[in-house]
């Protein structure tokens, strides 16, 4: 499917309410939101309402011309990012059984209502479960209301609780229980719920009675195949402040990297924004390169021999795998990390025991032919199913 034409004099109007700006489309959340907004803007006149962190640039400045008619931002109160402040906030949230990001974006009804005063829409889209509580506010102004469910919040907290300290595990399970209650209450209030995979759809449908649940996969823009000039390295990519990524790096560092480090010259490269969040985990090893953010993740992934995805928690599907496939780079993942994506053995290799995972990485390092086969199969699957135009096919006739 080619990108649809945006030429129309009398397009229906749509509201796009998001906790974070879709632009620039860097990272899993903004990429998914941007893919949906790009499609929507081709058929609708779109008004964007987003939230902005204190001290950050105006989010509307990064929106490409012609994508939205107007963009408004709700200013969030300042929250210190220091560990002590974050622990205190989350302790209070645990006592109130308020999932952290749901709590962060709640309570701004008056401000959102004032921004929408006098407006009426054919369609209202709410991004992330964090803003799902605004459903009735949007319902009063839109004929059809859609929730784009990036993750299943209850499963996200539940999975992250495994292996944590007793206090942290108890807090995470409390958040999971609270999120599940909200999901049961809020999901049925939407006309359509978009989910990232059929696996997520099977979890949502029983609790979203009366709502149409549609698989809208995470996807990337159409990216030309980059030059494949491999270095003697493996790579991990992602937002390095994201808890499941921190956990994955810690797990790999303790359990897999010691089984791989003996290989002469091998480096483990870690790329992604917010590198300070994991620096203490890897700084003692000169063979681990913490690169931080890069301007073109796919090109960087194409320079590594193997992409490792030792993910143990989270929800949705992993953009890091799609980026590796776009780079035609072979992937080794845990079962959890690969959930909802491809076939094990055909598009990527899967190992859950640390020794099995490390053995698969070594196998690929020793076999350029198998690396090329897996990389080519991943690239082909990306082109067929995980580009924005391919994903847009799933939205035909939905809104």
HELIX and SHEET records of a PDB file:
HELIX    1   1 UNK A   28  UNK A   43  1                                  16    
HELIX    2   2 UNK A   59  UNK A   62  5                                   4    
HELIX    3   3 UNK A   83  UNK A   96  1                                  14    
HELIX    4   4 UNK A  100  UNK A  104  1                                   5    
HELIX    5   5 UNK A  109  UNK A  116  1                                   8    
HELIX    6   6 UNK A  129  UNK A  134  5                                   6    
HELIX    7   7 UNK A  135  UNK A  139  1                                   5    
HELIX    8   8 UNK A  153  UNK A  161  1                                   9    
HELIX    9   9 UNK A  166  UNK A  186  1                                  21    
HELIX   10  10 UNK A  187  UNK A  189  5                                   3    
HELIX   11  11 UNK A  198  UNK A  204  1                                   7    
HELIX   12  12 UNK A  205  UNK A  207  5                                   3    
HELIX   13  13 UNK A  243  UNK A  255  1                                  13    
HELIX   14  14 UNK A  257  UNK A  260  1                                   4    
HELIX   15  15 UNK A  275  UNK A  277  5                                   3    
HELIX   16  16 UNK A  279  UNK A  282  1                                   4    
HELIX   17  17 UNK A  297  UNK A  301  1                                   5    
HELIX   18  18 UNK A  319  UNK A  326  1                                   8    
HELIX   19  19 UNK A  354  UNK A  365  1                                  12    
HELIX   20  20 UNK A  368  UNK A  385  1                                  18    
HELIX   21  21 UNK A  388  UNK A  392  1                                   5    
HELIX   22  22 UNK A  393  UNK A  395  5                                   3    
SHEET    1   A 7 UNK A  70  UNK A  75  0                                        
SHEET    2   A 7 UNK A  44  UNK A  52  1                                        
SHEET    3   A 7 UNK A  12  UNK A  18  1                                        
SHEET    4   A 7 UNK A 121  UNK A 127  1                                        
SHEET    5   A 7 UNK A 142  UNK A 149  1                                        
SHEET    6   A 7 UNK A 192  UNK A 195  1                                        
SHEET    7   A 7 UNK A 212  UNK A 215  1                                        
SHEET    1   B 6 UNK A 288  UNK A 292  0                                        
SHEET    2   B 6 UNK A 267  UNK A 271  1                                        
SHEET    3   B 6 UNK A 231  UNK A 237  1                                        
SHEET    4   B 6 UNK A 304  UNK A 309  1                                        
SHEET    5   B 6 UNK A 330  UNK A 333  1                                        
SHEET    6   B 6 UNK A 349  UNK A 350  1                                        
END                                                                             
